[in-house]
Amino acid sequence: MRDLILLAALIGIIPMILRAPVVGLLAWLWIALMNPQREVYGFLMGFPLNFQVAALTGLAWMISKERKLVPLNPFTVFVVLFMLWASLATYLALDRAFSMPIWDRTIKTIALVLAIVMLANSKARIQAVIWIYVASLGYYAVKDGGHVLLTGGGQRVYGPENSMIADNNSLALALIVMLPLLNYLQATSRVPLARLACLATVGFAVLTIIGTYSRGALVALVAAGATYALRTRAALKFLAAGLVMAVALSSFLPASWSERMSTIQAYDEDVSFSGRVAAWTTSLNIATARPLTGGGFSAVERDPVARQFQSPGSLSAGRAAHSIYFQVLGDTGFVGLALYLLMVAAAGLNTFLVLAATRGRPELDWANLLARMLQVSLVAMLVGGAALSMAYYDGFLVLLAVTASLRQVVRGSAPQVAATVIAPWKRSTATLAAGASHSAEIKP
């Protein structure tokens, strides 16, 4: 039954996609982030919905009057360069057959990123992207947060199977990255019910994050909270609310949760942390031996690769990189890591440029707030991702794309210059002409 409902919904929006490619973009984003096919149990469960909707959106875009070129800016340049370098690294991978599926998934995500930069070219479209982003992940926040509330946090929460947020740690970080966007929508929405829904989702998301038992998520949540306090005028109010929530949760959560969180202080004695360090060491060994292209996507997860690049303190068997930085380093080498970090830096620069351009312009308060909330999300991802293999997580890359779209929209809404700028070598002629005109007007 769920399959039929989902299929009917997708068929129903085909005419709208063909008429307006941005509708296809939103459907593409929804499927990429939420993975609705993972919530059904029939013939659509393993169907590549993402590719089908992306292809239909591409067709609609080609026959539409939408802009056909990707806006040229530092972010899009580094995105394309990283895509090309990752493709080269895959071609030269240690195990090309193993790396190809991850390359294919990553290229599709980058295609989504470029589509957002091209099509989300107005305030309304950016708002729609943010709403779809929040609704897609908010579904799991409410669903799993309700489970935590009913069970008292006694069972660990995981994300949808066979997705990029299936792991408990990945789900927690994805929701932390989403929280600032919920705050943005709550602050800018004119509909009371929408604001109430955003606030309720924040509460469920926090419960879900706690229910994952993720220690890395706790660190990322603290980093995001500190950044939020610095980027908002309600810092003291936020800190007070955080303290009240911490005290309330301490009496609600089981002792097993507190015991697990307390091991953060003894990270050097933790088996999980030492395993991460070993994975980082192996990734570094791969990049040192192959500095230009690395070993290809997820090479560190292969047992033969782990043994080939083994050293004291490294892995003896394949395992995930457990860090966005070492993940990119091992996958694409030092050049790929540099391009990846430049891409992220360009997105961060976009937010600061937006803040500078919107200062003192009340009509762009929405853009100013969104830029600040995007900064909070980026900090959360960069801190939490230091211990997770989420470098190519579509939710993170989508937010990077939103910074470029936001910068483009703000730049396009720059106030018009009242006076015409005259080149220095033309000023004398223009002055004489203006004087003659004035004399003619006042002549009796």
C-alpha positions as CSV (number, residue, x, y, z in Angstrom):
1,M,0.0,0.0,0.0
2,R,2.8,2.4,0.8
3,D,4.5,1.7,-2.5
4,L,1.3,2.6,-4.4
5,I,0.9,5.8,-2.5
6,L,4.5,6.8,-3.2
7,L,4.2,5.8,-6.8
8,A,1.0,7.7,-7.3
9,A,2.6,10.8,-5.7
10,L,5.6,10.6,-8.1
11,I,3.4,10.1,-11.1
12,G,1.2,13.0,-10.1
13,I,4.1,15.5,-10.1
14,I,5.5,14.5,-13.5
15,P,3.4,17.2,-15.4
16,M,4.5,19.8,-12.8
17,I,8.1,18.8,-13.3
18,L,7.9,19.1,-17.1
19,R,6.3,22.5,-16.7
20,A,8.7,23.8,-14.0
21,P,12.1,22.2,-13.5
22,V,12.4,23.6,-10.0
23,V,9.6,21.2,-8.9
24,G,11.8,18.4,-10.1
25,L,14.7,19.8,-8.2
26,L,12.6,19.8,-5.0
27,A,11.5,16.2,-5.6
28,W,15.1,15.2,-6.3
29,L,16.2,16.8,-3.1
30,W,13.4,15.1,-1.1
31,I,14.3,11.7,-2.4
32,A,18.0,12.2,-1.9
33,L,17.7,13.3,1.7
34,M,14.7,11.4,3.0
35,N,15.0,8.2,0.9
36,P,11.2,7.6,1.0
37,Q,11.7,4.3,-0.8
38,R,13.4,3.0,2.4
39,E,10.1,3.5,4.2
40,V,8.1,1.2,2.0
41,Y,8.3,-2.6,1.9
42,G,7.4,-3.5,-1.6
43,F,8.6,-3.2,-5.2
44,L,9.8,0.4,-4.8
45,M,12.1,-0.4,-1.9
46,G,15.2,-0.9,-4.0
47,F,14.1,1.2,-7.0
48,P,16.5,4.0,-8.1
49,L,14.0,6.8,-7.7
50,N,16.7,9.4,-7.3
51,F,18.1,8.8,-10.8
52,Q,14.6,8.7,-12.5
53,V,13.6,12.0,-11.0
54,A,17.0,13.6,-11.7
55,A,16.8,12.5,-15.3
56,L,13.3,13.9,-15.7
57,T,14.3,17.2,-14.1
58,G,17.3,17.4,-16.5
59,L,14.9,16.9,-19.5
60,A,12.5,19.6,-18.1
61,W,15.4,22.0,-17.6
62,M,16.7,21.5,-21.2
63,I,13.4,22.3,-22.8
64,S,12.6,25.2,-20.3
65,K,13.7,28.8,-20.5
66,E,15.7,28.4,-17.3
67,R,19.4,29.5,-17.4
68,K,21.5,26.9,-19.1
69,L,24.9,27.8,-17.6
70,V,26.1,27.2,-14.1
71,P,26.9,30.6,-12.4
72,L,30.7,31.1,-12.4
73,N,32.0,31.8,-8.9
74,P,34.7,30.3,-6.6
75,F,32.3,27.7,-5.2
76,T,31.2,26.3,-8.5
77,V,34.7,26.3,-9.8
78,F,36.0,24.2,-6.9
79,V,33.0,21.9,-7.1
80,V,33.7,21.1,-10.8
81,L,37.5,20.8,-10.2
82,F,36.9,18.4,-7.3
83,M,34.5,16.4,-9.4
84,L,37.0,16.1,-12.2
85,W,39.8,15.2,-9.8
86,A,37.7,12.6,-8.0
87,S,36.9,11.1,-11.4
88,L,40.6,10.8,-12.2
89,A,41.3,9.3,-8.8
90,T,38.6,6.7,-9.4
91,Y,40.0,5.8,-12.8
92,L,43.4,5.3,-11.1
93,A,42.0,3.7,-8.0
94,L,43.6,0.7,-6.3
95,D,40.3,-1.2,-6.7
96,R,38.3,0.6,-9.4
97,A,35.4,-1.8,-9.4
98,F,35.0,-1.2,-5.6
99,S,35.3,2.6,-5.9
100,M,33.0,3.0,-8.9
101,P,29.6,2.8,-7.1
102,I,30.7,5.4,-4.5
103,W,32.0,7.6,-7.4
104,D,28.6,7.2,-9.2
105,R,26.7,8.2,-6.0
106,T,29.0,11.2,-5.4
107,I,28.8,12.5,-9.0
108,K,25.0,12.4,-8.7
109,T,25.2,14.4,-5.5
110,I,27.4,17.0,-7.2
111,A,24.9,17.1,-10.1
112,L,22.2,18.0,-7.5
113,V,24.5,20.6,-6.0
114,L,25.0,22.3,-9.4
115,A,21.3,22.1,-10.1
116,I,20.5,23.9,-6.9
117,V,23.0,26.7,-7.8
118,M,21.3,27.1,-11.2
119,L,17.7,26.8,-10.3
120,A,17.4,28.1,-6.7
121,N,17.9,31.7,-8.0
122,S,15.3,33.6,-6.0
123,K,14.2,34.0,-2.4
124,A,11.1,31.8,-2.9
125,R,13.1,29.0,-4.4
126,I,15.7,29.1,-1.6
127,Q,12.9,29.0,0.9
128,A,11.4,26.0,-0.8
129,V,14.8,24.2,-0.8
130,I,15.2,24.9,3.0
131,W,11.6,23.6,3.7
132,I,12.2,20.4,1.7
133,Y,15.5,19.9,3.5
134,V,13.9,20.3,6.9
135,A,10.8,18.2,6.1
136,S,12.9,15.4,4.7
137,L,15.1,15.0,7.8
138,G,12.4,16.3,10.2
139,Y,10.4,13.2,9.4
140,Y,13.1,11.0,11.1
141,A,13.4,13.5,13.9
142,V,9.7,13.2,14.8
143,K,9.5,9.5,14.1
144,D,12.6,8.5,16.2
145,G,12.2,11.3,18.8
146,G,8.8,9.9,19.6
147,H,10.3,6.5,20.0
148,V,12.9,7.8,22.4
149,L,10.1,9.6,24.3
150,L,8.1,6.4,24.6
151,T,10.9,4.1,25.5
152,G,12.7,6.5,27.8
153,G,15.9,6.4,25.7
154,G,16.5,2.8,26.5
155,Q,17.0,1.7,22.9
156,R,19.6,3.2,20.5
157,V,18.2,5.0,17.5
158,Y,19.4,4.4,13.9
159,G,18.7,6.0,10.6
160,P,17.0,4.5,7.5
161,E,18.7,1.3,6.2
162,N,21.0,1.5,3.2
163,S,21.2,5.3,3.3
164,M,24.0,7.7,4.1
165,I,22.5,8.3,7.6
166,A,21.8,4.7,8.5
167,D,24.5,4.8,11.2
168,N,23.4,6.2,14.6
169,N,26.3,8.7,14.5
170,S,25.5,9.9,11.0
171,L,21.8,10.3,11.8
172,A,22.7,12.4,14.8
173,L,25.1,14.7,12.9
174,A,22.6,15.2,10.1
175,L,19.9,16.3,12.6
176,I,22.4,18.7,14.3
177,V,23.2,20.3,11.0
178,M,19.4,20.7,10.4
179,L,18.6,22.4,13.7
180,P,19.8,25.9,12.7
181,L,17.6,25.7,9.6
182,L,14.6,24.9,11.8
183,N,15.4,28.0,13.8
184,Y,15.6,30.1,10.6
185,L,12.2,28.8,9.4
186,Q,10.6,29.3,12.8
187,A,11.9,32.9,12.9
188,T,10.9,33.9,9.4
189,S,7.6,32.0,8.9
190,R,4.4,34.1,9.0
191,V,2.2,31.2,9.7
192,P,1.8,30.4,13.5
193,L,1.2,26.7,12.8
194,A,4.4,26.5,10.8
195,R,6.4,28.2,13.6
196,L,4.8,25.8,16.2
197,A,5.7,22.8,13.9
198,C,9.3,24.0,13.7
199,L,9.6,24.3,17.5
200,A,8.1,20.9,18.0
201,T,10.5,19.4,15.5
202,V,13.4,20.9,17.3
203,G,12.4,19.2,20.4
204,F,12.0,15.8,18.7
205,A,15.3,16.3,16.9
206,V,17.1,16.8,20.2
207,L,15.5,13.7,21.6
208,T,16.6,11.7,18.5
209,I,20.1,13.0,18.7
210,I,20.3,12.0,22.4
211,G,18.7,8.6,21.6
212,T,21.5,7.8,19.1
213,Y,24.0,7.5,22.0
214,S,26.5,9.3,19.8
215,R,29.4,10.9,21.7
216,G,30.6,12.7,18.6
217,A,27.2,14.2,18.2
218,L,27.3,15.6,21.7
219,V,30.6,17.3,20.8
220,A,29.1,18.7,17.6
221,L,26.0,19.8,19.4
222,V,28.1,21.8,21.9
223,A,30.1,23.3,19.0
224,A,26.9,24.3,17.2
225,G,25.4,25.7,20.3
226,A,28.5,27.8,21.0
227,T,28.5,29.1,17.4
228,Y,24.8,29.8,17.6
229,A,25.3,31.8,20.8
230,L,27.9,33.9,19.0
231,R,25.8,34.5,15.9
232,T,22.6,35.5,17.6
233,R,21.4,38.4,19.8
234,A,19.7,35.9,22.2
235,A,22.9,34.2,23.4
236,L,22.1,34.4,27.1
237,K,18.6,33.2,26.5
238,F,19.9,30.3,24.5
239,L,22.4,29.3,27.1
240,A,19.9,29.4,29.9
241,A,17.5,27.2,27.8
242,G,20.3,24.8,27.2
243,L,21.1,24.4,30.9
244,V,17.5,23.9,31.8
245,M,17.2,21.2,29.1
246,A,20.4,19.5,30.2
247,V,19.2,19.3,33.8
248,A,15.8,18.0,32.7
249,L,17.3,15.3,30.4
250,S,19.7,14.1,33.1
251,S,16.8,12.9,35.1
252,F,14.9,11.4,32.2
253,L,17.7,9.4,30.4
254,P,18.9,6.0,31.6
255,A,22.2,5.5,33.4
256,S,23.6,3.7,30.3
257,W,23.5,7.0,28.3
258,S,25.3,8.9,31.0
259,E,27.9,6.2,31.3
260,R,28.6,6.3,27.6
261,M,28.9,10.1,27.4
262,S,31.3,10.1,30.4
263,T,33.8,8.0,28.3
264,I,34.5,11.2,26.2
265,Q,36.9,12.3,28.9
266,A,38.9,9.0,28.6
267,Y,39.0,9.0,24.8
268,D,42.6,7.9,24.7
269,E,41.6,4.6,26.4
270,D,38.5,4.0,24.3
271,V,38.7,1.1,21.8
272,S,36.4,3.0,19.3
273,F,38.6,6.0,19.3
274,S,41.8,4.0,18.9
275,G,40.2,2.3,15.9
276,R,39.5,5.7,14.4
277,V,43.1,6.7,14.8
278,A,44.2,3.5,13.1
279,A,41.9,4.3,10.2
280,W,43.3,7.8,10.0
281,T,46.8,6.4,9.9
282,T,46.0,4.1,7.1
283,S,44.4,6.8,5.1
284,L,47.4,9.0,5.6
285,N,49.7,6.1,4.5
286,I,47.7,5.7,1.3
287,A,47.9,9.4,0.5
288,T,51.6,9.5,1.3
289,A,52.3,6.7,-1.1
290,R,49.9,8.1,-3.7
291,P,49.9,11.9,-3.0
292,L,48.2,13.0,-6.2
293,T,45.2,10.8,-6.5
294,G,45.0,8.7,-3.3
295,G,43.6,5.2,-3.4
296,G,40.2,5.9,-4.9
297,F,36.8,6.1,-3.1
298,S,36.6,4.0,0.1
299,A,39.9,2.2,-0.6
300,V,40.7,2.2,3.1
301,E,37.7,-0.1,3.6
302,R,39.4,-2.9,1.6
303,D,41.3,-5.6,3.5
304,P,44.0,-5.9,0.8
305,V,44.6,-2.1,0.8
306,A,44.8,-2.0,4.6
307,R,47.4,-4.7,4.6
308,Q,49.3,-3.1,1.7
309,F,49.6,0.2,3.6
310,Q,50.0,-1.2,7.1
311,S,52.3,0.5,9.6
312,P,52.6,0.7,13.4
313,G,49.2,1.9,14.7
314,S,47.4,1.5,11.4
315,L,44.6,-0.9,10.4
316,S,45.1,-4.6,9.9
317,A,41.8,-5.0,8.1
318,G,39.6,-2.6,6.0
319,R,37.5,-0.1,7.9
320,A,35.7,3.2,7.2
321,A,37.9,6.3,7.3
322,H,35.9,7.8,10.2
323,S,36.7,11.4,9.3
324,I,35.7,13.6,6.4
325,Y,39.2,15.0,6.2
326,F,41.1,11.7,6.2
327,Q,38.3,10.2,4.0
328,V,38.9,12.7,1.2
329,L,42.7,12.5,1.7
330,G,42.7,8.7,1.4
331,D,40.2,8.7,-1.5
332,T,41.6,11.5,-3.7
333,G,45.1,12.4,-2.3
334,F,46.4,15.8,-1.1
335,V,45.2,17.6,-4.3
336,G,41.7,16.3,-3.8
337,L,41.7,17.3,-0.2
338,A,42.9,20.8,-1.1
339,L,40.1,21.2,-3.6
340,Y,37.5,19.8,-1.1
341,L,38.6,22.3,1.6
342,L,38.7,25.1,-0.9
343,M,35.1,24.2,-1.9
344,V,34.0,24.4,1.8
345,A,36.0,27.6,2.3
346,A,34.3,29.2,-0.7
347,A,30.9,28.3,0.9
348,G,31.9,29.8,4.2
349,L,33.1,33.0,2.4
350,N,29.7,33.2,0.7
351,T,28.0,33.5,4.1
352,F,30.3,36.3,5.2
353,L,29.8,38.2,1.9
354,V,26.1,37.9,2.4
355,L,26.3,39.2,6.0
356,A,28.4,42.2,4.7
357,A,26.0,42.9,1.8
358,T,22.8,42.7,4.0
359,R,24.0,44.8,6.9
360,G,21.7,47.8,7.3
361,R,19.2,46.5,4.7
362,P,15.9,45.5,6.5
363,E,14.5,44.0,3.3
364,L,17.2,41.4,3.4
365,D,17.0,40.4,7.1
366,W,15.9,37.0,6.0
367,A,19.2,36.5,4.0
368,N,21.2,37.8,6.9
369,L,19.6,35.3,9.3
370,L,19.9,32.4,6.9
371,A,23.6,33.2,6.4
372,R,24.2,33.1,10.1
373,M,22.3,29.8,10.5
374,L,24.2,28.3,7.6
375,Q,27.4,29.2,9.5
376,V,26.2,27.3,12.5
377,S,25.4,24.3,10.3
378,L,28.8,24.3,8.7
379,V,30.6,24.5,12.0
380,A,28.5,21.5,13.3
381,M,29.4,19.5,10.2
382,L,33.1,20.4,10.3
383,V,33.4,19.5,14.0
384,G,31.2,16.4,14.0
385,G,32.6,15.2,10.7
386,A,36.1,15.0,12.1
387,A,35.2,11.5,13.4
388,L,32.7,10.4,10.7
389,S,32.9,9.3,7.1
390,M,30.4,11.9,5.8
391,A,32.5,13.9,3.4
392,Y,30.1,13.2,0.5
393,Y,26.9,13.4,2.5
394,D,24.4,15.0,0.2
395,G,22.8,17.0,3.0
396,F,26.1,18.8,3.7
397,L,26.9,19.4,0.0
398,V,23.4,20.8,-0.5
399,L,24.0,23.4,2.2
400,L,27.2,24.4,0.6
401,A,25.2,24.9,-2.6
402,V,22.6,27.0,-0.8
403,T,25.3,29.5,0.3
404,A,26.2,30.0,-3.4
405,S,22.5,30.5,-4.3
406,L,22.0,32.9,-1.4
407,R,25.0,34.9,-2.4
408,Q,23.8,35.1,-5.9
409,V,20.3,36.3,-4.9
410,V,21.6,38.9,-2.5
411,R,24.1,40.2,-5.1
412,G,21.2,40.5,-7.6
413,S,19.2,42.5,-5.2
414,A,21.9,45.2,-4.7
415,P,20.4,48.7,-4.5
416,Q,20.6,50.6,-7.8
417,V,23.1,53.5,-7.9
418,A,21.2,56.7,-8.0
419,A,23.8,58.7,-9.9
420,T,25.3,57.7,-13.3
421,V,29.0,57.0,-13.1
422,I,30.9,59.1,-15.7
423,A,34.4,58.2,-16.8
424,P,37.0,60.8,-15.9
425,W,37.9,61.6,-19.5
426,K,34.2,62.3,-20.2
427,R,33.5,64.5,-17.1
428,S,34.4,67.8,-18.6
429,T,32.3,67.3,-21.7
430,A,29.4,66.1,-19.6
431,T,29.7,69.2,-17.3
432,L,29.6,71.6,-20.3
433,A,26.6,69.8,-21.7
434,A,24.8,70.0,-18.4
435,G,25.6,73.7,-18.0
436,A,24.3,74.5,-21.5
437,S,21.1,72.6,-20.9
438,H,20.6,74.5,-17.6
439,S,21.2,77.8,-19.3
440,A,18.7,77.0,-21.9
441,E,16.1,76.1,-19.3
442,I,16.4,79.4,-17.4
443,K,16.7,81.7,-20.5
444,P,13.7,84.1,-20.6
